[in-house]
Amino acid sequence: MTVKDGGKAKGVRCSIVSEKPNDPQDKPAGFMKTNIHFGGVQREVSKNLFIIMGVAGSGKTTVGKKLAAAWGVPFFDADDFHSEENRKKMQTGVPLVDGDRAPWLRKLNQLLRQQSGKAVLACSALKAQYREVLQSELVDGIQWIYLEGDRDLIAQRLALRTGHYMAPDMLPSQFRILEPPADAWTFNVRHSVDEIVQSILESC
């Protein structure tokens, strides 16, 4: 199944063809079953590294932790790898610039290259150039999972979040630089975390 609007998720190097379930009772209304095809031949997704991306408040960490737990694999939160200088900027509502993010992205790329098996990373990865750094020199590639959503809904969720160093009023700056990926499985955050995670598991 997939919870992407319109019944389709976009896959890296593959297309995901959606079909209505045979028994309407098997799936919640509006859900679709997904089959992944390469050149018309159905195959499994072979990528070992999964990055959950999106703006702050989209649910990256929550989805990523649940997905990693379901697989029994390592989970990493990119926010834990920011420098103290970056954290101080975000605490005071100062948006990071590319120069601030460059060492952070290289550190995350090194982390991913150290993984010997499947792993999940939650990372904003807002620009295409950031994603290029993250996947540099990774032979097996990355499966990108993009959590998209209405700005007002995400702002409401962000306002309720506690214990995070990023100021909620930084959300507009994230939407300004966001470059939605063309090569990701895309899920709308209006769906529950469990629905999104189950859809990812079924696609893999």
C-alpha positions in Angstrom: 0.0 0.0 0.0 1.0 3.6 -0.3 -0.3 6.7 1.4 1.0 9.1 -1.3 -1.7 11.4 -2.8 -3.1 9.9 -6.0 -2.0 6.4 -5.0 1.6 6.6 -6.3 5.0 6.9 -4.7 8.0 7.8 -6.7 10.9 5.3 -6.5 14.6 5.7 -7.1 15.5 4.0 -10.4 12.1 2.3 -10.5 8.4 3.1 -10.8 5.8 2.0 -8.3 2.6 0.9 -10.0 -0.4 1.1 -7.8 -3.4 -1.3 -7.7 -6.6 -1.2 -5.8 -6.7 -4.0 -3.1 -8.8 -7.0 -4.0 -10.7 -6.8 -0.7 -11.7 -3.3 0.3 -11.8 -4.5 3.9 -8.0 -5.3 3.8 -6.9 -1.7 3.6 -8.2 1.6 4.9 -10.1 3.7 2.5 -8.0 5.5 -0.1 -5.0 3.2 0.3 -3.4 1.4 -2.6 -1.2 -1.7 -3.0 2.2 -1.1 -4.5 4.3 -3.3 -6.8 7.8 -2.2 -7.7 9.0 -2.8 -11.2 12.3 -2.4 -13.0 11.8 -2.3 -16.8 8.5 -4.2 -16.4 10.1 -7.0 -14.2 9.0 -7.1 -10.6 12.0 -7.0 -8.2 12.7 -6.2 -4.6 14.3 -2.9 -3.5 18.0 -3.6 -2.9 19.1 -0.4 -1.3 20.4 -0.7 2.3 20.5 3.0 3.2 17.2 4.9 3.7 17.1 8.6 4.4 13.9 10.2 5.7 13.9 13.8 4.6 11.7 16.9 4.8 11.3 20.2 6.7 11.4 20.4 10.5 8.3 19.1 12.1 7.4 16.7 9.3 8.0 13.6 11.4 11.4 12.4 10.1 12.7 11.2 13.4 9.5 9.5 14.5 9.1 7.7 11.2 12.8 6.9 11.0 12.9 5.4 14.5 9.9 3.2 13.9 11.2 2.0 10.5 14.6 1.2 11.9 13.0 -0.6 14.9 10.8 -2.7 12.6 14.0 -3.8 10.7 16.2 -4.1 13.8 18.8 -1.8 12.2 20.7 1.3 13.3 18.9 4.7 13.3 20.7 8.0 13.2 19.3 11.5 13.6 21.2 14.1 11.6 20.3 16.8 14.2 22.6 15.0 16.7 25.6 15.7 14.4 25.3 19.5 14.2 28.1 21.6 15.6 27.6 23.6 18.7 27.8 26.8 16.6 25.0 25.5 14.3 22.8 24.6 17.3 23.3 28.1 18.8 22.2 29.7 15.5 19.1 27.6 15.3 18.2 28.2 18.9 18.1 31.9 18.3 16.2 31.6 15.0 19.1 32.3 12.7 18.8 30.1 9.5 21.8 28.1 8.6 23.6 28.9 5.3 25.3 26.4 2.9 28.7 27.0 4.6 27.2 26.1 8.0 25.8 22.8 6.6 28.8 21.7 4.5 30.9 20.1 7.4 27.7 18.6 8.8 26.8 17.0 5.5 30.3 15.6 5.0 30.2 14.1 8.5 26.9 12.4 7.7 28.2 11.1 4.4 31.2 9.6 6.2 28.7 8.0 8.7 26.7 6.4 5.9 29.8 5.1 4.2 30.8 3.3 7.5 27.6 1.3 7.5 28.1 -2.3 6.5 24.3 -3.1 6.3 20.9 -1.6 6.3 20.5 1.7 8.2 18.1 4.6 8.5 19.0 8.3 8.7 16.6 11.2 9.4 17.9 14.3 7.8 16.3 17.5 6.3 18.3 17.3 3.1 16.4 20.3 1.8 18.4 21.0 -1.3 19.5 18.8 -4.2 23.1 19.7 -3.6 22.8 18.6 0.0 21.5 15.2 -1.1 24.4 14.9 -3.6 26.9 15.3 -0.8 25.1 12.8 1.4 25.1 10.1 -1.3 28.6 10.8 -2.6 30.7 7.6 -3.1 27.9 5.3 -1.9 28.0 2.4 -4.3 24.7 0.9 -3.3 22.9 4.3 -3.4 20.2 5.6 -1.1 16.4 5.2 -1.0 15.1 8.7 -0.3 11.8 9.0 1.6 10.3 12.4 1.5 7.7 13.5 4.0 5.7 16.4 2.5 2.8 18.3 4.0 0.8 21.5 4.3 2.9 24.3 5.8 0.2 25.2 8.3 -0.2 21.7 9.6 3.6 21.3 10.0 3.8 24.6 11.8 1.1 23.5 14.2 3.0 20.3 15.0 6.3 22.2 15.3 4.7 24.6 17.8 3.8 21.6 20.0 7.3 20.0 19.9 9.4 20.2 23.1 13.0 19.4 23.9 14.4 20.4 20.5 17.0 23.2 20.0 15.5 24.6 16.7 13.3 27.6 17.0 9.8 27.0 15.5 9.9 30.3 13.6 12.7 29.0 11.4 10.1 26.8 9.5 9.5 29.5 6.8 13.2 29.6 5.9 13.2 25.9 5.4 10.3 26.0 3.0 12.0 28.8 1.1 15.0 26.7 0.3 13.2 23.3 -0.1 13.8 21.5 -3.4 11.4 18.5 -3.4 13.2 15.4 -4.7 12.2 13.8 -8.0 13.7 10.5 -7.0 12.0 9.8 -3.7 9.1 7.8 -2.3 6.8 10.6 -1.2 4.3 10.5 1.7 1.9 13.1 3.0 2.3 13.8 6.7 -1.5 14.0 7.2 -1.3 10.2 7.4 -0.3 8.6 10.6 3.2 7.5 11.3 2.1 3.8 11.5 0.5 4.1 8.1 3.6 5.6 6.5 6.0 3.1 8.1 3.8 0.2 7.0 3.6 1.4 3.5 7.5 1.7 3.4 7.8 -1.9 4.8 5.4 -3.3 2.2 7.3 -1.5 -0.6 10.6 -3.1 0.5 
